[in-house]
Amino acid sequence: MALSKATCRKSDTALEHFKQFILIVKGLIDNNKVDRAMDIIKDPLVYHYLMLGYARNSDGDAVLRLYEDLKGKLGGVVEDGVVLGSLMKGYFLKGMENEAMECYQEVFLEGKKMSDIAYSSVLNALAKNGKFDEALKLLDRMIKEHNPPAKLVVNLGSFNVMVDGYCAQGRFKEANQEAEEVYGEIEGEGVNPDEYTYGLLMDICFEESRPDDAADYFRKMVESSLRPNLAVYNRMVDGYQLMMKVLSEAGRLDDVLQIIDMLLDDNGVDFDEEFQEFVKAELRKEGREEDLTKLMDLTKAEAKAKEAEATEAAKKRVGSGFLLTSKLFGNKETESESAVATPAESSESTVATTMY
């Protein structure tokens, strides 16, 4: 299976972080701080990510082995709930649903340490293994407990999991409500959505036949200095092409051209040759291929007209600036003296004012 460039970059980053982790452990040992090094090695968060990695590779046995290893290092009890979600995934992989749900009950035990990462991991385990209703109940509890900055229970990943879960079940209207509400809340709290969040929002918009809103989210993602990865960009293009194909099959080619008009109006999607050929093929079915050429020519003409307007407006601003400067600093010339000024003198005056 081929890996995308984005996936390779993430793998390289993970390996780099692992190397740094090894160097930290080595540094502690070299400085005679073996006990501190051992504390890091048995950190539940480290085990969580290791277990999660095995779960993604569908190796439930390895997940359970790691948990037993951690439990042994901690004296038989793991108080930190950060490993619960990945442990549940291990059980689900082995078909041990009862054990997974018994593990889930530990979330509610008094004294169990549950961070936002821990809760999100459990949410993910529930939502991805047919327990979405339980996940909804847990999210409701999390929101009630969330009390920043004293107690952080919910994070961006929590909502991403839930919206993704709604989409997986085809419950797009509910996904849309959840996503739009969350988007507003996280923006209000100064938390920036990530690429994954924007991707989910775009998916929902396309499923709800709202390509203009999908384009708006794409634009916001770009304006937020996020770099759309290949998957996000492809889903944007694929979404538009899906919408246009449906419209074309319904004989609504005017609507197809309206979408293209919107795309040409700088909405963040590159209308490249491959995309153009796709549209031409749809229009060609009704002998309307030239309509695309006319639309693109019209868009270019409008862009040139806007550019000319902007240039003319800039010239007027320069002229206004000259008059304002003369008034502010006083023009000692009399009207008669100004009237007899030579062209060269007028030119020099303008240049001087502009430079100032």
Secondary structure as GFF3:
##gff-version 3
##sequence-region A 1 356
A	DSSP	alpha_helix	5	30	.	.	.	ID=ss1
A	DSSP	alpha_helix	34	41	.	.	.	ID=ss2
A	DSSP	alpha_helix	44	56	.	.	.	ID=ss3
A	DSSP	alpha_helix	60	73	.	.	.	ID=ss4
A	DSSP	three_ten_helix	81	83	.	.	.	ID=ss5
A	DSSP	alpha_helix	84	93	.	.	.	ID=ss6
A	DSSP	alpha_helix	97	105	.	.	.	ID=ss7
A	DSSP	three_ten_helix	106	108	.	.	.	ID=ss8
A	DSSP	alpha_helix	116	127	.	.	.	ID=ss9
A	DSSP	alpha_helix	132	145	.	.	.	ID=ss10
A	DSSP	alpha_helix	156	168	.	.	.	ID=ss11
A	DSSP	alpha_helix	172	188	.	.	.	ID=ss12
A	DSSP	alpha_helix	195	207	.	.	.	ID=ss13
A	DSSP	alpha_helix	211	223	.	.	.	ID=ss14
A	DSSP	alpha_helix	230	249	.	.	.	ID=ss15
A	DSSP	alpha_helix	253	264	.	.	.	ID=ss16
A	DSSP	alpha_helix	273	284	.	.	.	ID=ss17
A	DSSP	alpha_helix	289	329	.	.	.	ID=ss18
A	DSSP	alpha_helix	335	339	.	.	.	ID=ss19
A	DSSP	alpha_helix	343	355	.	.	.	ID=ss20
###
